[in-house]
Every structure is written in C-alpha cells, then in structure tokens.
Amino acid sequence: QNNLIAQIEDEADDLIDEVQEEIANKMKYGFEFSGQLHNDD
C-alpha cells in the first residue's frame, strides 16, 4: 500500500509540475500580448 501511495504522489508531482509550467508559459505570453497591445496606442 505504501508503494501505491508513493506512486500516486509521484504522478501528482509530475502533473503539478506540468500545470505550473503551462501556467507560467500562458502568463509569459499574456504579458507579451498585453505589452504589444499597449505599444500600439
């Protein structure tokens, strides 16, 4: 049972890493995009 829990925790950590990376990328693109919009004024 401990092995199963450890396996689930590892998979959860991997998922969290992926999600955080995705959010970071979206925020980075969001800042670049809004920056471009402001520059057009």
PyMOL Python script that loads the backbone (N, CA, C, O; Angstrom):
from pymol import cmd

cmd.read_pdbstr("""\
ATOM      1  N   GLN A   1       0.840  -1.211   0.000  1.00  0.00           N
ATOM      2  CA  GLN A   1       0.000   0.000   0.000  1.00  0.00           C
ATOM      3  C   GLN A   1       0.876   1.263   0.000  1.00  0.00           C
ATOM      4  O   GLN A   1       0.547   2.250  -0.658  1.00  0.00           O
ATOM      5  N   ASN A   2       1.979   1.224   0.734  1.00  0.00           N
ATOM      6  CA  ASN A   2       2.867   2.387   0.747  1.00  0.00           C
ATOM      7  C   ASN A   2       3.420   2.669  -0.642  1.00  0.00           C
ATOM      8  O   ASN A   2       3.555   3.826  -1.041  1.00  0.00           O
ATOM      9  N   ASN A   3       3.742   1.598  -1.382  1.00  0.00           N
ATOM     10  CA  ASN A   3       4.248   1.788  -2.739  1.00  0.00           C
ATOM     11  C   ASN A   3       3.218   2.487  -3.602  1.00  0.00           C
ATOM     12  O   ASN A   3       3.553   3.380  -4.381  1.00  0.00           O
ATOM     13  N   LEU A   4       1.964   2.083  -3.466  1.00  0.00           N
ATOM     14  CA  LEU A   4       0.889   2.686  -4.260  1.00  0.00           C
ATOM     15  C   LEU A   4       0.777   4.175  -3.938  1.00  0.00           C
ATOM     16  O   LEU A   4       0.656   5.006  -4.838  1.00  0.00           O
ATOM     17  N   ILE A   5       0.818   4.499  -2.661  1.00  0.00           N
ATOM     18  CA  ILE A   5       0.718   5.906  -2.244  1.00  0.00           C
ATOM     19  C   ILE A   5       1.891   6.698  -2.809  1.00  0.00           C
ATOM     20  O   ILE A   5       1.707   7.805  -3.316  1.00  0.00           O
ATOM     21  N   ALA A   6       3.085   6.141  -2.724  1.00  0.00           N
ATOM     22  CA  ALA A   6       4.270   6.831  -3.243  1.00  0.00           C
ATOM     23  C   ALA A   6       4.141   7.037  -4.743  1.00  0.00           C
ATOM     24  O   ALA A   6       4.503   8.093  -5.262  1.00  0.00           O
ATOM     25  N   GLN A   7       3.623   6.026  -5.443  1.00  0.00           N
ATOM     26  CA  GLN A   7       3.454   6.128  -6.895  1.00  0.00           C
ATOM     27  C   GLN A   7       2.459   7.240  -7.229  1.00  0.00           C
ATOM     28  O   GLN A   7       2.700   8.038  -8.135  1.00  0.00           O
ATOM     29  N   ILE A   8       1.356   7.292  -6.506  1.00  0.00           N
ATOM     30  CA  ILE A   8       0.339   8.325  -6.746  1.00  0.00           C
ATOM     31  C   ILE A   8       0.930   9.708  -6.471  1.00  0.00           C
ATOM     32  O   ILE A   8       0.679  10.651  -7.221  1.00  0.00           O
ATOM     33  N   GLU A   9       1.715   9.828  -5.396  1.00  0.00           N
ATOM     34  CA  GLU A   9       2.326  11.123  -5.070  1.00  0.00           C
ATOM     35  C   GLU A   9       3.287  11.550  -6.169  1.00  0.00           C
ATOM     36  O   GLU A   9       3.327  12.723  -6.542  1.00  0.00           O
ATOM     37  N   ASP A  10       4.068  10.594  -6.693  1.00  0.00           N
ATOM     38  CA  ASP A  10       4.998  10.918  -7.780  1.00  0.00           C
ATOM     39  C   ASP A  10       4.234  11.421  -8.994  1.00  0.00           C
ATOM     40  O   ASP A  10       4.609  12.424  -9.600  1.00  0.00           O
ATOM     41  N   GLU A  11       3.159  10.721  -9.347  1.00  0.00           N
ATOM     42  CA  GLU A  11       2.374  11.131 -10.517  1.00  0.00           C
ATOM     43  C   GLU A  11       1.743  12.493 -10.279  1.00  0.00           C
ATOM     44  O   GLU A  11       1.687  13.316 -11.193  1.00  0.00           O
ATOM     45  N   ALA A  12       1.270  12.743  -9.069  1.00  0.00           N
ATOM     46  CA  ALA A  12       0.667  14.036  -8.742  1.00  0.00           C
ATOM     47  C   ALA A  12       1.712  15.138  -8.866  1.00  0.00           C
ATOM     48  O   ALA A  12       1.420  16.218  -9.379  1.00  0.00           O
ATOM     49  N   ASP A  13       2.929  14.869  -8.395  1.00  0.00           N
ATOM     50  CA  ASP A  13       4.003  15.864  -8.505  1.00  0.00           C
ATOM     51  C   ASP A  13       4.288  16.177  -9.963  1.00  0.00           C
ATOM     52  O   ASP A  13       4.468  17.339 -10.326  1.00  0.00           O
ATOM     53  N   ASP A  14       4.330  15.143 -10.806  1.00  0.00           N
ATOM     54  CA  ASP A  14       4.582  15.351 -12.234  1.00  0.00           C
ATOM     55  C   ASP A  14       3.481  16.213 -12.837  1.00  0.00           C
ATOM     56  O   ASP A  14       3.759  17.136 -13.603  1.00  0.00           O
ATOM     57  N   LEU A  15       2.238  15.915 -12.493  1.00  0.00           N
ATOM     58  CA  LEU A  15       1.110  16.692 -13.024  1.00  0.00           C
ATOM     59  C   LEU A  15       1.207  18.146 -12.580  1.00  0.00           C
ATOM     60  O   LEU A  15       1.005  19.061 -13.377  1.00  0.00           O
ATOM     61  N   ILE A  16       1.516  18.351 -11.309  1.00  0.00           N
ATOM     62  CA  ILE A  16       1.622  19.716 -10.779  1.00  0.00           C
ATOM     63  C   ILE A  16       2.720  20.469 -11.518  1.00  0.00           C
ATOM     64  O   ILE A  16       2.544  21.634 -11.875  1.00  0.00           O
ATOM     65  N   ASP A  17       3.862  19.805 -11.751  1.00  0.00           N
ATOM     66  CA  ASP A  17       4.959  20.453 -12.478  1.00  0.00           C
ATOM     67  C   ASP A  17       4.489  20.870 -13.859  1.00  0.00           C
ATOM     68  O   ASP A  17       4.758  21.989 -14.295  1.00  0.00           O
ATOM     69  N   GLU A  18       3.783  19.972 -14.555  1.00  0.00           N
ATOM     70  CA  GLU A  18       3.309  20.278 -15.910  1.00  0.00           C
ATOM     71  C   GLU A  18       2.349  21.465 -15.880  1.00  0.00           C
ATOM     72  O   GLU A  18       2.457  22.375 -16.701  1.00  0.00           O
ATOM     73  N   VAL A  19       1.422  21.455 -14.944  1.00  0.00           N
ATOM     74  CA  VAL A  19       0.429  22.530 -14.860  1.00  0.00           C
ATOM     75  C   VAL A  19       1.104  23.865 -14.558  1.00  0.00           C
ATOM     76  O   VAL A  19       0.781  24.882 -15.172  1.00  0.00           O
ATOM     77  N   GLN A  20       2.041  23.856 -13.612  1.00  0.00           N
ATOM     78  CA  GLN A  20       2.736  25.102 -13.259  1.00  0.00           C
ATOM     79  C   GLN A  20       3.510  25.635 -14.453  1.00  0.00           C
ATOM     80  O   GLN A  20       3.549  26.843 -14.684  1.00  0.00           O
ATOM     81  N   GLU A  21       4.135  24.723 -15.222  1.00  0.00           N
ATOM     82  CA  GLU A  21       4.888  25.142 -16.400  1.00  0.00           C
ATOM     83  C   GLU A  21       3.945  25.757 -17.427  1.00  0.00           C
ATOM     84  O   GLU A  21       4.256  26.773 -18.049  1.00  0.00           O
ATOM     85  N   GLU A  22       2.779  25.118 -17.594  1.00  0.00           N
ATOM     86  CA  GLU A  22       1.796  25.616 -18.561  1.00  0.00           C
ATOM     87  C   GLU A  22       1.306  27.003 -18.143  1.00  0.00           C
ATOM     88  O   GLU A  22       1.193  27.904 -18.974  1.00  0.00           O
ATOM     89  N   ILE A  23       1.018  27.167 -16.858  1.00  0.00           N
ATOM     90  CA  ILE A  23       0.549  28.466 -16.354  1.00  0.00           C
ATOM     91  C   ILE A  23       1.625  29.526 -16.558  1.00  0.00           C
ATOM     92  O   ILE A  23       1.324  30.649 -16.962  1.00  0.00           O
ATOM     93  N   ALA A  24       2.877  29.173 -16.280  1.00  0.00           N
ATOM     94  CA  ALA A  24       3.976  30.130 -16.446  1.00  0.00           C
ATOM     95  C   ALA A  24       4.074  30.562 -17.901  1.00  0.00           C
ATOM     96  O   ALA A  24       4.270  31.741 -18.195  1.00  0.00           O
ATOM     97  N   ASN A  25       3.935  29.594 -18.816  1.00  0.00           N
ATOM     98  CA  ASN A  25       4.006  29.931 -20.240  1.00  0.00           C
ATOM     99  C   ASN A  25       2.854  30.841 -20.640  1.00  0.00           C
ATOM    100  O   ASN A  25       3.055  31.809 -21.373  1.00  0.00           O
ATOM    101  N   LYS A  26       1.654  30.542 -20.168  1.00  0.00           N
ATOM    102  CA  LYS A  26       0.484  31.359 -20.515  1.00  0.00           C
ATOM    103  C   LYS A  26       0.639  32.774 -19.962  1.00  0.00           C
ATOM    104  O   LYS A  26       0.300  33.748 -20.635  1.00  0.00           O
ATOM    105  N   MET A  27       1.151  32.886 -18.738  1.00  0.00           N
ATOM    106  CA  MET A  27       1.335  34.211 -18.148  1.00  0.00           C
ATOM    107  C   MET A  27       2.376  34.991 -18.947  1.00  0.00           C
ATOM    108  O   MET A  27       2.211  36.184 -19.201  1.00  0.00           O
ATOM    109  N   LYS A  28       3.455  34.299 -19.342  1.00  0.00           N
ATOM    110  CA  LYS A  28       4.507  34.962 -20.108  1.00  0.00           C
ATOM    111  C   LYS A  28       3.934  35.471 -21.424  1.00  0.00           C
ATOM    112  O   LYS A  28       4.166  36.619 -21.803  1.00  0.00           O
ATOM    113  N   TYR A  29       3.188  34.620 -22.120  1.00  0.00           N
ATOM    114  CA  TYR A  29       2.585  35.037 -23.395  1.00  0.00           C
ATOM    115  C   TYR A  29       1.555  36.134 -23.164  1.00  0.00           C
ATOM    116  O   TYR A  29       1.425  37.048 -23.978  1.00  0.00           O
ATOM    117  N   GLY A  30       0.831  36.048 -22.067  1.00  0.00           N
ATOM    118  CA  GLY A  30      -0.174  37.058 -21.759  1.00  0.00           C
ATOM    119  C   GLY A  30       0.468  38.421 -21.571  1.00  0.00           C
ATOM    120  O   GLY A  30      -0.042  39.429 -22.061  1.00  0.00           O
ATOM    121  N   PHE A  31       1.589  38.451 -20.858  1.00  0.00           N
ATOM    122  CA  PHE A  31       2.282  39.723 -20.643  1.00  0.00           C
ATOM    123  C   PHE A  31       2.800  40.268 -21.961  1.00  0.00           C
ATOM    124  O   PHE A  31       2.690  41.465 -22.224  1.00  0.00           O
ATOM    125  N   GLU A  32       3.369  39.393 -22.799  1.00  0.00           N
ATOM    126  CA  GLU A  32       3.892  39.841 -24.088  1.00  0.00           C
ATOM    127  C   GLU A  32       2.766  40.386 -24.950  1.00  0.00           C
ATOM    128  O   GLU A  32       2.925  41.407 -25.619  1.00  0.00           O
ATOM    129  N   PHE A  33       1.623  39.697 -24.932  1.00  0.00           N
ATOM    130  CA  PHE A  33       0.491  40.098 -25.768  1.00  0.00           C
ATOM    131  C   PHE A  33      -0.061  41.444 -25.308  1.00  0.00           C
ATOM    132  O   PHE A  33      -0.285  42.335 -26.127  1.00  0.00           O
ATOM    133  N   SER A  34      -0.280  41.594 -24.009  1.00  0.00           N
ATOM    134  CA  SER A  34      -0.823  42.853 -23.499  1.00  0.00           C
ATOM    135  C   SER A  34       0.188  43.969 -23.721  1.00  0.00           C
ATOM    136  O   SER A  34      -0.199  45.114 -23.954  1.00  0.00           O
ATOM    137  N   GLY A  35       1.474  43.653 -23.652  1.00  0.00           N
ATOM    138  CA  GLY A  35       2.504  44.655 -23.907  1.00  0.00           C
ATOM    139  C   GLY A  35       2.426  45.147 -25.338  1.00  0.00           C
ATOM    140  O   GLY A  35       2.579  46.341 -25.595  1.00  0.00           O
ATOM    141  N   GLN A  36       2.187  44.233 -26.276  1.00  0.00           N
ATOM    142  CA  GLN A  36       2.065  44.614 -27.685  1.00  0.00           C
ATOM    143  C   GLN A  36       0.844  45.506 -27.876  1.00  0.00           C
ATOM    144  O   GLN A  36       0.901  46.490 -28.613  1.00  0.00           O
ATOM    145  N   LEU A  37      -0.260  45.163 -27.214  1.00  0.00           N
ATOM    146  CA  LEU A  37      -1.478  45.968 -27.350  1.00  0.00           C
ATOM    147  C   LEU A  37      -1.225  47.388 -26.851  1.00  0.00           C
ATOM    148  O   LEU A  37      -1.662  48.354 -27.476  1.00  0.00           O
ATOM    149  N   HIS A  38      -0.524  47.514 -25.732  1.00  0.00           N
ATOM    150  CA  HIS A  38      -0.261  48.848 -25.178  1.00  0.00           C
ATOM    151  C   HIS A  38       0.670  49.637 -26.088  1.00  0.00           C
ATOM    152  O   HIS A  38       0.547  50.858 -26.190  1.00  0.00           O
ATOM    153  N   ASN A  39       1.591  48.961 -26.742  1.00  0.00           N
ATOM    154  CA  ASN A  39       2.541  49.656 -27.613  1.00  0.00           C
ATOM    155  C   ASN A  39       1.858  50.241 -28.838  1.00  0.00           C
ATOM    156  O   ASN A  39       2.356  51.202 -29.425  1.00  0.00           O
ATOM    157  N   ASP A  40       0.720  49.671 -29.233  1.00  0.00           N
ATOM    158  CA  ASP A  40       0.034  50.134 -30.449  1.00  0.00           C
ATOM    159  C   ASP A  40      -0.632  51.490 -30.242  1.00  0.00           C
ATOM    160  O   ASP A  40      -0.926  52.189 -31.211  1.00  0.00           O
ATOM    161  N   ASP A  41      -0.871  51.867 -28.993  1.00  0.00           N
ATOM    162  CA  ASP A  41      -1.614  53.117 -28.737  1.00  0.00           C
ATOM    163  C   ASP A  41      -0.903  54.345 -29.229  1.00  0.00           C
ATOM    164  O   ASP A  41      -1.414  55.455 -29.079  1.00  0.00           O
TER     165      ASP A  41
END
""", "prot")
cmd.dss("prot")
cmd.show_as("cartoon", "prot")
cmd.util.cbc("prot")
cmd.orient("prot")
